């Protein structure tokens, strides 16, 4: 999974200090978002590899 970004940390801090949603919602949303970004990044590299099979995928 990708690491937390500065904006993500800021958002998590804001929800802790002024919660509009329960903490479990915030944790779940953050986890989902980071997993989604990881899948999107992997999909992008896979698509590039499918177009140009001689390129190496990043590990």
PyMOL Python script that loads the backbone (N, CA, C, O; Angstrom):
from pymol import cmd

cmd.read_pdbstr("""\
ATOM      1  N   UNK A   1       0.838  -1.169   0.000  1.00  0.00           N
ATOM      2  CA  UNK A   1       0.000   0.000   0.000  1.00  0.00           C
ATOM      3  C   UNK A   1       0.893   1.246   0.000  1.00  0.00           C
ATOM      4  O   UNK A   1       2.011   1.219   0.516  1.00  0.00           O
ATOM      5  N   UNK A   2       0.397   2.315  -0.573  1.00  0.00           N
ATOM      6  CA  UNK A   2       1.182   3.540  -0.616  1.00  0.00           C
ATOM      7  C   UNK A   2       1.237   4.164   0.777  1.00  0.00           C
ATOM      8  O   UNK A   2       0.328   3.959   1.580  1.00  0.00           O
ATOM      9  N   UNK A   3       2.290   4.919   1.070  1.00  0.00           N
ATOM     10  CA  UNK A   3       2.375   5.575   2.375  1.00  0.00           C
ATOM     11  C   UNK A   3       1.389   6.737   2.466  1.00  0.00           C
ATOM     12  O   UNK A   3       0.862   7.206   1.457  1.00  0.00           O
ATOM     13  N   UNK A   4       1.155   7.184   3.681  1.00  0.00           N
ATOM     14  CA  UNK A   4       0.271   8.330   3.887  1.00  0.00           C
ATOM     15  C   UNK A   4       0.913   9.585   3.308  1.00  0.00           C
ATOM     16  O   UNK A   4       2.104   9.827   3.503  1.00  0.00           O
ATOM     17  N   UNK A   5       0.133  10.369   2.606  1.00  0.00           N
ATOM     18  CA  UNK A   5       0.627  11.634   2.070  1.00  0.00           C
ATOM     19  C   UNK A   5       0.417  12.728   3.115  1.00  0.00           C
ATOM     20  O   UNK A   5      -0.285  12.523   4.106  1.00  0.00           O
ATOM     21  N   UNK A   6       1.025  13.879   2.888  1.00  0.00           N
ATOM     22  CA  UNK A   6       0.834  15.013   3.801  1.00  0.00           C
ATOM     23  C   UNK A   6      -0.638  15.406   3.860  1.00  0.00           C
ATOM     24  O   UNK A   6      -1.165  15.686   4.937  1.00  0.00           O
ATOM     25  N   UNK A   7      -1.298  15.429   2.710  1.00  0.00           N
ATOM     26  CA  UNK A   7      -2.717  15.786   2.689  1.00  0.00           C
ATOM     27  C   UNK A   7      -3.557  14.760   3.433  1.00  0.00           C
ATOM     28  O   UNK A   7      -4.515  15.121   4.117  1.00  0.00           O
ATOM     29  N   UNK A   8      -3.209  13.490   3.305  1.00  0.00           N
ATOM     30  CA  UNK A   8      -3.957  12.445   4.008  1.00  0.00           C
ATOM     31  C   UNK A   8      -3.773  12.585   5.519  1.00  0.00           C
ATOM     32  O   UNK A   8      -4.733  12.448   6.277  1.00  0.00           O
ATOM     33  N   UNK A   9      -2.564  12.853   5.949  1.00  0.00           N
ATOM     34  CA  UNK A   9      -2.306  13.057   7.380  1.00  0.00           C
ATOM     35  C   UNK A   9      -3.088  14.261   7.877  1.00  0.00           C
ATOM     36  O   UNK A   9      -3.687  14.211   8.952  1.00  0.00           O
ATOM     37  N   UNK A  10      -3.088  15.339   7.110  1.00  0.00           N
ATOM     38  CA  UNK A  10      -3.841  16.545   7.481  1.00  0.00           C
ATOM     39  C   UNK A  10      -5.328  16.233   7.603  1.00  0.00           C
ATOM     40  O   UNK A  10      -5.986  16.684   8.541  1.00  0.00           O
ATOM     41  N   UNK A  11      -5.851  15.471   6.668  1.00  0.00           N
ATOM     42  CA  UNK A  11      -7.273  15.128   6.696  1.00  0.00           C
ATOM     43  C   UNK A  11      -7.606  14.249   7.901  1.00  0.00           C
ATOM     44  O   UNK A  11      -8.616  14.460   8.573  1.00  0.00           O
ATOM     45  N   UNK A  12      -6.749  13.263   8.168  1.00  0.00           N
ATOM     46  CA  UNK A  12      -6.974  12.399   9.329  1.00  0.00           C
ATOM     47  C   UNK A  12      -6.915  13.195  10.630  1.00  0.00           C
ATOM     48  O   UNK A  12      -7.715  12.968  11.538  1.00  0.00           O
ATOM     49  N   UNK A  13      -5.976  14.120  10.719  1.00  0.00           N
ATOM     50  CA  UNK A  13      -5.871  14.965  11.912  1.00  0.00           C
ATOM     51  C   UNK A  13      -7.122  15.824  12.080  1.00  0.00           C
ATOM     52  O   UNK A  13      -7.631  15.983  13.190  1.00  0.00           O
ATOM     53  N   UNK A  14      -7.610  16.372  10.977  1.00  0.00           N
ATOM     54  CA  UNK A  14      -8.815  17.211  11.037  1.00  0.00           C
ATOM     55  C   UNK A  14     -10.019  16.408  11.515  1.00  0.00           C
ATOM     56  O   UNK A  14     -10.846  16.926  12.265  1.00  0.00           O
ATOM     57  N   UNK A  15     -10.127  15.169  11.097  1.00  0.00           N
ATOM     58  CA  UNK A  15     -11.275  14.356  11.526  1.00  0.00           C
ATOM     59  C   UNK A  15     -11.149  13.942  12.987  1.00  0.00           C
ATOM     60  O   UNK A  15     -12.155  13.703  13.654  1.00  0.00           O
ATOM     61  N   UNK A  16      -9.920  13.856  13.484  1.00  0.00           N
ATOM     62  CA  UNK A  16      -9.741  13.541  14.906  1.00  0.00           C
ATOM     63  C   UNK A  16     -10.102  14.732  15.785  1.00  0.00           C
ATOM     64  O   UNK A  16     -10.671  14.561  16.863  1.00  0.00           O
ATOM     65  N   UNK A  17      -9.776  15.928  15.331  1.00  0.00           N
ATOM     66  CA  UNK A  17     -10.023  17.117  16.145  1.00  0.00           C
ATOM     67  C   UNK A  17     -11.432  17.661  15.994  1.00  0.00           C
ATOM     68  O   UNK A  17     -11.949  18.283  16.922  1.00  0.00           O
ATOM     69  N   UNK A  18     -12.065  17.443  14.851  1.00  0.00           N
ATOM     70  CA  UNK A  18     -13.433  17.913  14.627  1.00  0.00           C
ATOM     71  C   UNK A  18     -14.182  16.857  13.818  1.00  0.00           C
ATOM     72  O   UNK A  18     -14.405  17.031  12.620  1.00  0.00           O
ATOM     73  N   UNK A  19     -14.568  15.761  14.475  1.00  0.00           N
ATOM     74  CA  UNK A  19     -15.143  14.644  13.720  1.00  0.00           C
ATOM     75  C   UNK A  19     -16.534  14.930  13.169  1.00  0.00           C
ATOM     76  O   UNK A  19     -17.447  15.292  13.911  1.00  0.00           O
ATOM     77  N   UNK A  20     -16.680  14.763  11.868  1.00  0.00           N
ATOM     78  CA  UNK A  20     -17.994  14.844  11.233  1.00  0.00           C
ATOM     79  C   UNK A  20     -18.554  13.434  11.070  1.00  0.00           C
ATOM     80  O   UNK A  20     -19.761  13.251  10.913  1.00  0.00           O
ATOM     81  N   UNK A  21     -17.665  12.439  11.109  1.00  0.00           N
ATOM     82  CA  UNK A  21     -18.029  11.030  10.977  1.00  0.00           C
ATOM     83  C   UNK A  21     -17.383  10.263  12.128  1.00  0.00           C
ATOM     84  O   UNK A  21     -16.428  10.747  12.736  1.00  0.00           O
ATOM     85  N   UNK A  22     -17.888   9.091  12.426  1.00  0.00           N
ATOM     86  CA  UNK A  22     -17.237   8.270  13.462  1.00  0.00           C
ATOM     87  C   UNK A  22     -15.815   7.894  13.039  1.00  0.00           C
ATOM     88  O   UNK A  22     -15.541   7.777  11.844  1.00  0.00           O
ATOM     89  N   UNK A  23     -14.914   7.704  13.993  1.00  0.00           N
ATOM     90  CA  UNK A  23     -13.523   7.352  13.649  1.00  0.00           C
ATOM     91  C   UNK A  23     -13.415   6.100  12.781  1.00  0.00           C
ATOM     92  O   UNK A  23     -12.522   6.017  11.939  1.00  0.00           O
ATOM     93  N   UNK A  24     -14.290   5.144  12.966  1.00  0.00           N
ATOM     94  CA  UNK A  24     -14.212   3.930  12.146  1.00  0.00           C
ATOM     95  C   UNK A  24     -14.470   4.238  10.677  1.00  0.00           C
ATOM     96  O   UNK A  24     -13.871   3.626   9.793  1.00  0.00           O
ATOM     97  N   UNK A  25     -15.365   5.189  10.421  1.00  0.00           N
ATOM     98  CA  UNK A  25     -15.639   5.594   9.038  1.00  0.00           C
ATOM     99  C   UNK A  25     -14.383   6.212   8.417  1.00  0.00           C
ATOM    100  O   UNK A  25     -14.025   5.898   7.282  1.00  0.00           O
ATOM    101  N   UNK A  26     -13.728   7.082   9.162  1.00  0.00           N
ATOM    102  CA  UNK A  26     -12.524   7.753   8.665  1.00  0.00           C
ATOM    103  C   UNK A  26     -11.416   6.745   8.391  1.00  0.00           C
ATOM    104  O   UNK A  26     -10.751   6.814   7.357  1.00  0.00           O
ATOM    105  N   UNK A  27     -11.218   5.813   9.312  1.00  0.00           N
ATOM    106  CA  UNK A  27     -10.186   4.788   9.118  1.00  0.00           C
ATOM    107  C   UNK A  27     -10.490   3.933   7.894  1.00  0.00           C
ATOM    108  O   UNK A  27      -9.603   3.648   7.088  1.00  0.00           O
ATOM    109  N   UNK A  28     -11.741   3.530   7.762  1.00  0.00           N
ATOM    110  CA  UNK A  28     -12.149   2.701   6.624  1.00  0.00           C
ATOM    111  C   UNK A  28     -11.963   3.459   5.311  1.00  0.00           C
ATOM    112  O   UNK A  28     -11.482   2.890   4.331  1.00  0.00           O
ATOM    113  N   UNK A  29     -12.338   4.724   5.285  1.00  0.00           N
ATOM    114  CA  UNK A  29     -12.215   5.530   4.073  1.00  0.00           C
ATOM    115  C   UNK A  29     -10.742   5.675   3.678  1.00  0.00           C
ATOM    116  O   UNK A  29     -10.392   5.540   2.505  1.00  0.00           O
ATOM    117  N   UNK A  30      -9.888   5.949   4.661  1.00  0.00           N
ATOM    118  CA  UNK A  30      -8.464   6.123   4.374  1.00  0.00           C
ATOM    119  C   UNK A  30      -7.859   4.830   3.829  1.00  0.00           C
ATOM    120  O   UNK A  30      -7.096   4.858   2.863  1.00  0.00           O
ATOM    121  N   UNK A  31      -8.195   3.712   4.439  1.00  0.00           N
ATOM    122  CA  UNK A  31      -7.685   2.425   3.979  1.00  0.00           C
ATOM    123  C   UNK A  31      -8.174   2.121   2.569  1.00  0.00           C
ATOM    124  O   UNK A  31      -7.395   1.689   1.719  1.00  0.00           O
ATOM    125  N   UNK A  32      -9.460   2.345   2.318  1.00  0.00           N
ATOM    126  CA  UNK A  32     -10.007   2.101   0.981  1.00  0.00           C
ATOM    127  C   UNK A  32      -9.296   2.974  -0.047  1.00  0.00           C
ATOM    128  O   UNK A  32      -8.917   2.484  -1.111  1.00  0.00           O
ATOM    129  N   UNK A  33      -9.108   4.260   0.254  1.00  0.00           N
ATOM    130  CA  UNK A  33      -8.497   5.194  -0.685  1.00  0.00           C
ATOM    131  C   UNK A  33      -7.073   4.773  -1.033  1.00  0.00           C
ATOM    132  O   UNK A  33      -6.689   4.789  -2.203  1.00  0.00           O
ATOM    133  N   UNK A  34      -6.289   4.396  -0.023  1.00  0.00           N
ATOM    134  CA  UNK A  34      -4.912   4.002  -0.274  1.00  0.00           C
ATOM    135  C   UNK A  34      -4.837   2.693  -1.055  1.00  0.00           C
ATOM    136  O   UNK A  34      -3.966   2.537  -1.911  1.00  0.00           O
ATOM    137  N   UNK A  35      -5.732   1.757  -0.776  1.00  0.00           N
ATOM    138  CA  UNK A  35      -5.775   0.512  -1.559  1.00  0.00           C
ATOM    139  C   UNK A  35      -6.164   0.801  -3.002  1.00  0.00           C
ATOM    140  O   UNK A  35      -5.594   0.232  -3.933  1.00  0.00           O
ATOM    141  N   UNK A  36      -7.132   1.685  -3.180  1.00  0.00           N
ATOM    142  CA  UNK A  36      -7.573   2.042  -4.528  1.00  0.00           C
ATOM    143  C   UNK A  36      -6.421   2.671  -5.313  1.00  0.00           C
ATOM    144  O   UNK A  36      -6.224   2.348  -6.484  1.00  0.00           O
ATOM    145  N   UNK A  37      -5.667   3.558  -4.680  1.00  0.00           N
ATOM    146  CA  UNK A  37      -4.535   4.182  -5.363  1.00  0.00           C
ATOM    147  C   UNK A  37      -3.473   3.145  -5.727  1.00  0.00           C
ATOM    148  O   UNK A  37      -2.857   3.229  -6.790  1.00  0.00           O
ATOM    149  N   UNK A  38      -3.263   2.172  -4.846  1.00  0.00           N
ATOM    150  CA  UNK A  38      -2.294   1.111  -5.137  1.00  0.00           C
ATOM    151  C   UNK A  38      -2.740   0.295  -6.340  1.00  0.00           C
ATOM    152  O   UNK A  38      -1.936  -0.006  -7.222  1.00  0.00           O
ATOM    153  N   UNK A  39      -4.035  -0.068  -6.382  1.00  0.00           N
ATOM    154  CA  UNK A  39      -4.555  -0.826  -7.528  1.00  0.00           C
ATOM    155  C   UNK A  39      -4.459  -0.003  -8.805  1.00  0.00           C
ATOM    156  O   UNK A  39      -4.110  -0.535  -9.860  1.00  0.00           O
ATOM    157  N   UNK A  40      -4.764   1.289  -8.722  1.00  0.00           N
ATOM    158  CA  UNK A  40      -4.698   2.145  -9.909  1.00  0.00           C
ATOM    159  C   UNK A  40      -3.263   2.245 -10.418  1.00  0.00           C
ATOM    160  O   UNK A  40      -3.024   2.183 -11.624  1.00  0.00           O
ATOM    161  N   UNK A  41      -2.317   2.398  -9.508  1.00  0.00           N
ATOM    162  CA  UNK A  41      -0.910   2.481  -9.906  1.00  0.00           C
ATOM    163  C   UNK A  41      -0.467   1.180 -10.567  1.00  0.00           C
ATOM    164  O   UNK A  41       0.187   1.202 -11.610  1.00  0.00           O
ATOM    165  N   UNK A  42      -0.818   0.056  -9.968  1.00  0.00           N
ATOM    166  CA  UNK A  42      -0.456  -1.247 -10.536  1.00  0.00           C
ATOM    167  C   UNK A  42      -1.092  -1.423 -11.918  1.00  0.00           C
ATOM    168  O   UNK A  42      -0.441  -1.889 -12.853  1.00  0.00           O
ATOM    169  N   UNK A  43      -2.354  -1.051 -12.035  1.00  0.00           N
ATOM    170  CA  UNK A  43      -3.063  -1.186 -13.312  1.00  0.00           C
ATOM    171  C   UNK A  43      -2.397  -0.335 -14.391  1.00  0.00           C
ATOM    172  O   UNK A  43      -2.270  -0.765 -15.537  1.00  0.00           O
ATOM    173  N   UNK A  44      -1.975   0.868 -14.021  1.00  0.00           N
ATOM    174  CA  UNK A  44      -1.310   1.750 -14.981  1.00  0.00           C
ATOM    175  C   UNK A  44      -0.025   1.097 -15.499  1.00  0.00           C
ATOM    176  O   UNK A  44       0.210   1.048 -16.706  1.00  0.00           O
ATOM    177  N   UNK A  45       0.802   0.597 -14.576  1.00  0.00           N
ATOM    178  CA  UNK A  45       2.050  -0.037 -14.991  1.00  0.00           C
ATOM    179  C   UNK A  45       1.782  -1.291 -15.811  1.00  0.00           C
ATOM    180  O   UNK A  45       2.489  -1.559 -16.783  1.00  0.00           O
ATOM    181  N   UNK A  46       0.766  -2.061 -15.428  1.00  0.00           N
ATOM    182  CA  UNK A  46       0.438  -3.282 -16.169  1.00  0.00           C
ATOM    183  C   UNK A  46      -0.007  -2.940 -17.590  1.00  0.00           C
ATOM    184  O   UNK A  46       0.378  -3.620 -18.541  1.00  0.00           O
ATOM    185  N   UNK A  47      -0.806  -1.900 -17.736  1.00  0.00           N
ATOM    186  CA  UNK A  47      -1.283  -1.486 -19.059  1.00  0.00           C
ATOM    187  C   UNK A  47      -0.104  -1.038 -19.924  1.00  0.00           C
ATOM    188  O   UNK A  47      -0.049  -1.354 -21.112  1.00  0.00           O
ATOM    189  N   UNK A  48       0.841  -0.298 -19.325  1.00  0.00           N
ATOM    190  CA  UNK A  48       2.017   0.127 -20.082  1.00  0.00           C
ATOM    191  C   UNK A  48       2.848  -1.086 -20.500  1.00  0.00           C
ATOM    192  O   UNK A  48       3.376  -1.133 -21.611  1.00  0.00           O
ATOM    193  N   UNK A  49       2.957  -2.056 -19.612  1.00  0.00           N
ATOM    194  CA  UNK A  49       3.713  -3.269 -19.926  1.00  0.00           C
ATOM    195  C   UNK A  49       3.031  -4.058 -21.045  1.00  0.00           C
ATOM    196  O   UNK A  49       3.708  -4.623 -21.904  1.00  0.00           O
ATOM    197  N   UNK A  50       1.704  -4.099 -21.042  1.00  0.00           N
ATOM    198  CA  UNK A  50       0.977  -4.817 -22.094  1.00  0.00           C
ATOM    199  C   UNK A  50       1.192  -4.161 -23.461  1.00  0.00           C
ATOM    200  O   UNK A  50       1.241  -4.847 -24.482  1.00  0.00           O
ATOM    201  N   UNK A  51       1.321  -2.830 -23.476  1.00  0.00           N
ATOM    202  CA  UNK A  51       1.568  -2.117 -24.737  1.00  0.00           C
ATOM    203  C   UNK A  51       3.001  -2.329 -25.218  1.00  0.00           C
ATOM    204  O   UNK A  51       3.254  -2.456 -26.416  1.00  0.00           O
ATOM    205  N   UNK A  52       3.939  -2.366 -24.260  1.00  0.00           N
ATOM    206  CA  UNK A  52       5.364  -2.470 -24.576  1.00  0.00           C
ATOM    207  C   UNK A  52       5.969  -3.589 -23.724  1.00  0.00           C
ATOM    208  O   UNK A  52       6.562  -3.310 -22.682  1.00  0.00           O
ATOM    209  N   UNK A  53       5.831  -4.841 -24.146  1.00  0.00           N
ATOM    210  CA  UNK A  53       6.270  -5.975 -23.315  1.00  0.00           C
ATOM    211  C   UNK A  53       7.757  -5.988 -22.983  1.00  0.00           C
ATOM    212  O   UNK A  53       8.166  -6.674 -22.047  1.00  0.00           O
ATOM    213  N   UNK A  54       8.575  -5.249 -23.724  1.00  0.00           N
ATOM    214  CA  UNK A  54      10.006  -5.259 -23.431  1.00  0.00           C
ATOM    215  C   UNK A  54      10.344  -4.390 -22.226  1.00  0.00           C
ATOM    216  O   UNK A  54      11.436  -4.512 -21.671  1.00  0.00           O
ATOM    217  N   UNK A  55       9.428  -3.512 -21.810  1.00  0.00           N
ATOM    218  CA  UNK A  55       9.676  -2.681 -20.633  1.00  0.00           C
ATOM    219  C   UNK A  55       9.552  -3.524 -19.375  1.00  0.00           C
ATOM    220  O   UNK A  55       8.751  -4.456 -19.307  1.00  0.00           O
ATOM    221  N   UNK A  56      10.361  -3.178 -18.382  1.00  0.00           N
ATOM    222  CA  UNK A  56      10.288  -3.891 -17.102  1.00  0.00           C
ATOM    223  C   UNK A  56       9.325  -3.170 -16.169  1.00  0.00           C
ATOM    224  O   UNK A  56       9.306  -1.941 -16.108  1.00  0.00           O
ATOM    225  N   UNK A  57       8.534  -3.939 -15.452  1.00  0.00           N
ATOM    226  CA  UNK A  57       7.620  -3.362 -14.468  1.00  0.00           C
ATOM    227  C   UNK A  57       8.399  -3.001 -13.211  1.00  0.00           C
ATOM    228  O   UNK A  57       9.302  -3.742 -12.822  1.00  0.00           O
ATOM    229  N   UNK A  58       8.073  -1.879 -12.562  1.00  0.00           N
ATOM    230  CA  UNK A  58       8.738  -1.558 -11.296  1.00  0.00           C
ATOM    231  C   UNK A  58       8.325  -2.561 -10.221  1.00  0.00           C
ATOM    232  O   UNK A  58       7.191  -3.039 -10.198  1.00  0.00           O
ATOM    233  N   UNK A  59       9.241  -2.859  -9.362  1.00  0.00           N
ATOM    234  CA  UNK A  59       8.966  -3.856  -8.312  1.00  0.00           C
ATOM    235  C   UNK A  59       8.377  -3.197  -7.104  1.00  0.00           C
ATOM    236  O   UNK A  59       8.078  -3.870  -6.118  1.00  0.00           O
TER     237      UNK A  59
END
""", "prot")
cmd.dss("prot")
cmd.show_as("cartoon", "prot")
cmd.util.cbc("prot")
cmd.orient("prot")
